[in-house]
Amino acid sequence: MKKILMLGASHFQVPAIKYAKEAGYYVITADYKPDNPGHKFSDEYHDVSTIKKDEILKLSSELNIDGILSYASDPGAPTAAYVSEKLGLPGNPYKSVLTLQRKDLFRRFLKQHNFNVPESDSFKGLTNAKEYAAYLLDNFENIIVKPVDSSGSKGVSKLSAIDKFDAFFEKAKDFSLSDQVVIEQFIEKRSYQMDGDGFVWDGHLSFSCFGTQHNDYECHSHVPVGISFPYVESEEIQKRARKQIDRIMSLLDMKVGGLNIEFIIDQADNIYIIEIGPRSGGNLIPEVVKYATGVDLIKYSVEGALGKDCSDLKQVDTKGFYSSYILHARKTGTAEKIVIDDEIVPHIVEQNIMVEKGDKVQKFDGSHNTLGTFILKFKDHQEMINKLDEMHKYITVKTY
């Protein structure tokens, strides 16, 4: 029986853990949260932080694992690459994964290889960071302040005036594993941001499914509350984006695994690759992709981490109109009830509500404030876009 070590066992990682068990593998989970739901589905649990790469390496060697996977989790992705490289297991080059995972390194990589990239720099200290922010604000209307290595859009802020910079800088730093913050030019997009998943095999983007990112602007303008498929933009733009992503995979010599991809299109139709996370996406993206395309990215992620030949995975078109939606609170307080409007009920394919009456809840500003998840199906693309943009009217958490 092959052994696979899963780094993390949060709600969004449970599907990969369950798949590995059902496929007949011996599943070991590791993180520093013994109460995470995924641990109850694994054969064995170890209380080790997923970012402690040498401790995970020691554990992996002792357990004689056959594969390691950080599914739907950015912080553990470099650790998985580090261990696979050290032990000769299936995986990607550690340096390449670190380049993708760290926003400062990724921006430098993009600039070095002549991709479109916002003007940016990274800092540990407030004084130099504030000087750079002031310089950017003299030249651009808005800037973005974010941790170099966080996940789930945690600690990300948009800023138009220097007076609030100190607080936003400290907020971003609080979420940074390496205590560093990226400050960059804000690119004004002309359409919805793309948020979707892909899969790399042998240095190439073998599959991708692009979706439309939706936000609850009362909560946060840069934290997604839903992803709808297919993407609203033209096939020509999607082909251009795939070509750029494929080039990045080739330059980094990426071998195998899931990818979470985000890009925007500016007013002149230029594509800016914002992020390529070296792991499958959270927010139920792989699950929705399976409904929309029939492609099981969870299966490929697990099997690829165990050395399976994934050359059979090819690009396929989206069929139907599917979306994910993240249940969240628009105000900090105490949950009173979950209201689901009768009009939206026929569209619900799956739901998982993780909050109960009387629970303390926080205003949604990152994936750590997720209160539940939904997968929805629609008959019409425009209806789906309209509903997702105003889903708070149909699915809401009442607080007091």
DRENZAMI-864773 format. One line per 4 residues: number of its first residue (from 1); for each residue z, y, x of C-alpha. Coordinates in nm, 2 decimals, m for minus. Last residue first. Example, Ala and Ser with C-alpha at 12.3 -4.5 7.8 and 13.67 -1.06 7.14 Angstrom:
<recs>
2> 0.71:m0.11:1.37  0.78:m0.45:1.23
</recs>
This chain:
<recs>
400> 1.59:4.07:m2.65  1.27:3.87:m2.59  0.98:3.73:m2.79  0.75:3.52:m2.57
396> 0.39:3.54:m2.69  0.08:3.34:m2.78  m0.17:3.50:m3.01  m0.14:3.88:m2.95
392> m0.05:3.81:m2.58  m0.39:3.64:m2.56  m0.57:3.98:m2.56  m0.81:3.94:m2.27
388> m0.81:3.56:m2.32  m0.92:3.61:m2.69  m1.21:3.84:m2.60  m1.33:3.62:m2.31
384> m1.31:3.31:m2.53  m1.49:3.47:m2.82  m1.76:3.58:m2.58  m1.82:3.23:m2.46
380> m1.83:3.06:m2.80  m1.70:2.73:m2.92  m1.36:2.76:m2.76  m1.12:2.53:m2.58
376> m0.77:2.61:m2.46  m0.54:2.47:m2.19  m0.18:2.61:m2.21  0.10:2.65:m1.96
372> 0.47:2.74:m1.97  0.73:3.00:m1.86  0.56:3.11:m1.53  0.78:3.37:m1.35
368> 0.72:3.22:m1.00  0.35:3.26:m1.06  0.38:3.64:m1.01  0.47:3.96:m1.18
364> 0.58:3.85:m1.53  0.88:4.03:m1.67  1.17:3.80:m1.60  1.33:3.55:m1.83
360> 1.69:3.44:m1.91  1.70:3.14:m2.13  1.86:3.17:m2.48  1.58:3.00:m2.67
356> 1.40:2.76:m2.44  1.14:2.80:m2.17  0.91:2.53:m2.01  0.64:2.51:m2.28
352> 0.37:2.26:m2.19  0.04:2.28:m2.39  m0.28:2.09:m2.40  m0.60:2.13:m2.60
348> m0.51:2.44:m2.80  m0.81:2.60:m2.97  m0.70:2.49:m3.33  m0.36:2.67:m3.27
344> m0.51:3.01:m3.19  m0.55:3.15:m3.54  m0.21:3.01:m3.65  m0.04:3.24:m3.40
340> 0.20:3.09:m3.15  0.53:3.27:m3.12  0.79:3.15:m2.87  1.14:3.25:m2.96
336> 1.44:3.46:m2.85  1.41:3.45:m2.47  1.66:3.67:m2.30  1.56:3.98:m2.10
332> 1.28:4.11:m1.87  0.98:4.22:m2.07  0.62:4.10:m2.09  0.74:3.74:m2.07
328> 0.50:3.46:m1.97  0.30:3.16:m2.09  0.01:3.11:m1.85  m0.33:3.04:m2.00
324> m0.60:2.80:m1.89  m0.96:2.82:m2.02  m1.24:2.61:m2.15  m1.59:2.69:m2.28
320> m1.84:2.41:m2.29  m2.04:2.25:m2.02  m2.01:2.38:m1.66  m2.29:2.28:m1.43
316> m2.26:2.02:m1.15  m2.24:2.05:m0.77  m2.20:1.72:m0.59  m1.92:1.49:m0.49
312> m2.06:1.16:m0.37  m1.98:1.25:m0.01  m1.61:1.21:m0.07  m1.55:0.92:0.17
308> m1.18:0.83:0.13  m0.95:0.92:0.41  m0.61:0.94:0.24  m0.62:1.32:0.21
304> m0.97:1.28:0.05  m0.83:1.04:m0.21  m0.56:1.29:m0.31  m0.78:1.59:m0.33
300> m1.08:1.40:m0.48  m0.86:1.27:m0.76  m0.71:1.61:m0.84  m1.06:1.76:m0.83
296> m1.17:1.54:m1.12  m1.52:1.65:m1.20  m1.61:1.62:m1.57  m1.74:1.97:m1.57
292> m1.55:2.19:m1.82  m1.26:1.95:m1.90  m1.22:1.86:m1.53  m1.24:2.22:m1.43
288> m0.95:2.29:m1.68  m0.73:2.04:m1.50  m0.83:2.17:m1.16  m0.75:2.53:m1.26
284> m0.41:2.45:m1.41  m0.26:2.78:m1.30  m0.25:2.65:m0.95  m0.55:2.62:m0.73
280> m0.65:2.34:m0.50  m0.57:2.39:m0.13  m0.71:2.58:0.17  m0.69:2.91:m0.02
276> m1.02:3.10:0.00  m0.93:3.46:m0.07  m1.08:3.80:m0.13  m1.45:3.71:m0.07
272> m1.62:4.05:m0.13  m1.96:4.02:m0.29  m2.18:4.34:m0.29  m2.33:4.42:m0.63
268> m2.33:4.80:m0.56  m2.03:4.87:m0.78  m1.83:4.60:m0.61  m1.83:4.23:m0.69
264> m1.50:4.04:m0.65  m1.40:3.70:m0.50  m1.14:3.44:m0.54  m1.15:3.08:m0.43
260> m0.89:2.79:m0.44  m1.01:2.51:m0.22  m0.96:2.14:m0.24  m1.00:1.91:0.06
256> m1.20:1.78:0.35  m1.35:1.87:0.69  m1.34:2.25:0.76  m1.53:2.34:1.08
252> m1.42:2.70:1.04  m1.78:2.83:1.08  m1.91:2.56:0.84  m1.65:2.64:0.57
248> m1.72:3.01:0.61  m2.10:2.95:0.58  m2.04:2.75:0.26  m1.84:3.03:0.11
244> m2.12:3.28:0.18  m2.38:3.05:0.03  m2.16:2.98:m0.28  m2.12:3.36:m0.33
240> m2.50:3.42:m0.32  m2.55:3.13:m0.57  m2.29:3.28:m0.80  m2.45:3.62:m0.79
236> m2.79:3.47:m0.88  m2.62:3.26:m1.16  m2.52:3.57:m1.33  m2.15:3.68:m1.38
232> m1.92:3.58:m1.67  m1.77:3.27:m1.50  m1.77:2.95:m1.70  m1.49:2.89:m1.75
228> m1.18:3.10:m1.83  m0.88:3.17:m1.61  m0.55:3.30:m1.75  m0.24:3.50:m1.67
224> m0.37:3.62:m1.34  m0.16:3.86:m1.13  m0.35:4.17:m1.01  m0.30:4.42:m1.29
220> 0.07:4.33:m1.35  0.28:4.31:m1.67  0.12:4.55:m1.92  m0.21:4.47:m1.76
216> m0.20:4.11:m1.87  m0.47:3.97:m1.65  m0.78:3.75:m1.69  m0.98:3.59:m1.41
212> m1.32:3.45:m1.49  m1.41:3.11:m1.35  m1.63:2.96:m1.08  m1.65:2.58:m1.04
208> m1.74:2.47:m0.69  m1.86:2.16:m0.52  m1.98:2.04:m0.18  m1.89:2.35:0.01
204> m1.98:2.24:0.36  m1.81:2.14:0.68  m1.78:1.77:0.62  m1.66:1.80:0.26
200> m1.51:2.11:0.11  m1.41:2.12:m0.26  m1.40:2.41:m0.50  m1.18:2.60:m0.74
196> m1.20:2.92:m0.94  m1.10:3.28:m0.97  m1.38:3.54:m1.00  m1.26:3.90:m1.06
192> m1.40:4.05:m1.37  m1.67:4.32:m1.33  m1.75:4.63:m1.15  m1.48:4.59:m0.89
188> m1.32:4.89:m0.71  m1.23:4.76:m0.36  m0.88:4.87:m0.27  m0.85:4.94:0.10
184> m0.59:4.74:0.28  m0.23:4.70:0.38  m0.12:4.35:0.48  0.25:4.28:0.52
180> 0.44:4.07:0.77  0.79:3.90:0.76  0.64:3.56:0.85  0.72:3.39:0.52
176> 0.63:3.71:0.33  0.78:3.75:m0.02  1.05:4.00:0.08  0.79:4.18:0.30
172> 0.58:4.26:m0.01  0.88:4.41:m0.19  0.97:4.61:0.12  0.62:4.76:0.15
168> 0.62:4.84:m0.23  0.95:5.02:m0.20  0.84:5.22:0.10  0.50:5.30:m0.04
164> 0.62:5.48:m0.36  0.56:5.83:m0.23  0.23:5.74:m0.06  0.02:5.78:m0.37
160> m0.25:5.55:m0.52  m0.08:5.21:m0.47  m0.16:4.86:m0.60  0.11:4.60:m0.54
156> 0.12:4.23:m0.45  0.46:4.07:m0.39  0.38:3.73:m0.55  0.01:3.68:m0.63
152> 0.08:3.30:m0.66  0.11:3.26:m0.29  0.27:3.44:0.01  0.12:3.46:0.36
148> 0.02:3.81:0.46  0.24:3.97:0.20  0.07:4.24:m0.01  0.00:4.62:m0.03
144> m0.33:4.72:m0.19  m0.48:5.07:m0.15  m0.62:5.33:m0.39  m0.84:5.64:m0.39
140> m0.98:5.58:m0.04  m1.01:5.80:0.27  m0.68:6.00:0.28  m0.51:5.70:0.11
136> m0.62:5.48:0.40  m0.47:5.72:0.66  m0.15:5.74:0.45  m0.13:5.36:0.44
132> m0.18:5.35:0.82  0.11:5.59:0.88  0.32:5.40:0.64  0.26:5.07:0.82
128> 0.34:5.23:1.15  0.68:5.34:1.02  0.76:5.04:0.81  0.75:4.77:1.08
124> 0.61:4.43:1.04  0.24:4.53:1.00  m0.10:4.41:0.91  m0.44:4.59:0.90
120> m0.72:4.65:0.65  m1.06:4.80:0.58  m1.21:4.59:0.30  m1.44:4.30:0.41
116> m1.81:4.22:0.35  m1.89:3.94:0.59  m2.01:4.02:0.94  m1.86:3.72:1.13
112> m1.58:3.92:1.31  m1.50:4.11:0.99  m1.45:3.79:0.79  m1.23:3.64:1.07
108> m1.02:3.96:1.09  m0.97:3.96:0.71  m0.87:3.59:0.72  m0.62:3.64:1.00
104> m0.45:3.92:0.80  m0.45:3.72:0.48  m0.29:3.41:0.63  m0.39:3.09:0.45
100> m0.76:3.09:0.55  m0.69:3.15:0.92  m0.40:2.91:0.92  m0.63:2.64:0.77
96> m0.88:2.70:1.05  m0.61:2.69:1.33  m0.47:2.36:1.19  m0.81:2.19:1.18
92> m0.85:2.01:0.85  m0.73:1.67:0.72  m0.75:1.30:0.75  m0.48:1.17:0.98
88> m0.48:1.18:1.36  m0.10:1.22:1.39  m0.10:1.57:1.54  m0.40:1.70:1.34
84> m0.27:1.56:1.01  0.08:1.71:1.08  m0.06:2.06:1.15  m0.30:2.05:0.86
80> m0.02:1.95:0.62  0.20:2.22:0.76  m0.07:2.48:0.73  m0.11:2.39:0.36
76> 0.26:2.39:0.28  0.29:2.77:0.21  m0.03:2.78:0.00  0.06:2.53:m0.27
72> m0.18:2.37:m0.53  m0.16:2.03:m0.35  m0.02:2.03:0.00  m0.13:1.68:0.10
68> m0.04:1.43:0.37  m0.21:1.09:0.44  m0.15:0.74:0.58  0.23:0.79:0.64
64> 0.43:0.61:0.91  0.76:0.71:0.75  0.91:0.81:1.09  0.59:0.99:1.19
60> 0.58:1.18:0.87  0.95:1.28:0.89  0.90:1.41:1.25  0.59:1.60:1.14
56> 0.78:1.75:0.84  1.05:1.86:1.07  0.79:2.01:1.31  0.62:2.19:1.02
52> 0.92:2.35:0.86  0.71:2.52:0.59  0.74:2.23:0.34  1.12:2.26:0.35
48> 1.29:1.92:0.39  1.50:1.74:0.12  1.32:1.41:0.13  1.21:1.22:m0.19
44> 1.09:0.86:m0.24  0.89:0.67:m0.49  0.76:0.98:m0.67  0.76:1.06:m1.04
40> 1.11:1.20:m1.06  1.03:1.42:m0.76  0.76:1.61:m0.95  1.00:1.80:m1.17
36> 1.16:2.01:m0.90  1.54:1.97:m0.90  1.56:1.85:m0.54  1.42:2.19:m0.42
32> 1.39:2.20:m0.05  1.06:2.02:m0.04  0.93:1.67:0.02  0.76:1.40:m0.20
28> 0.67:1.05:m0.10  0.42:0.85:m0.30  0.33:0.49:m0.24  m0.02:0.46:m0.37
24> m0.14:0.26:m0.66  m0.39:0.50:m0.82  m0.13:0.57:m1.10  0.12:0.69:m0.83
20> m0.14:0.91:m0.67  m0.25:1.06:m1.00  0.11:1.13:m1.10  0.18:1.32:m0.78
16> m0.15:1.51:m0.82  m0.06:1.61:m1.18  0.30:1.71:m1.08  0.19:1.97:m0.83
12> 0.17:2.26:m1.08  0.52:2.18:m1.22  0.66:2.19:m0.87  0.68:1.89:m0.64
8> 0.61:2.02:m0.29  0.44:1.87:0.02  0.31:1.53:m0.10  0.34:1.25:0.16
4> 0.09:0.97:0.10  0.16:0.60:0.18  m0.10:0.34:0.15  0.00:0.00:0.00
</recs>
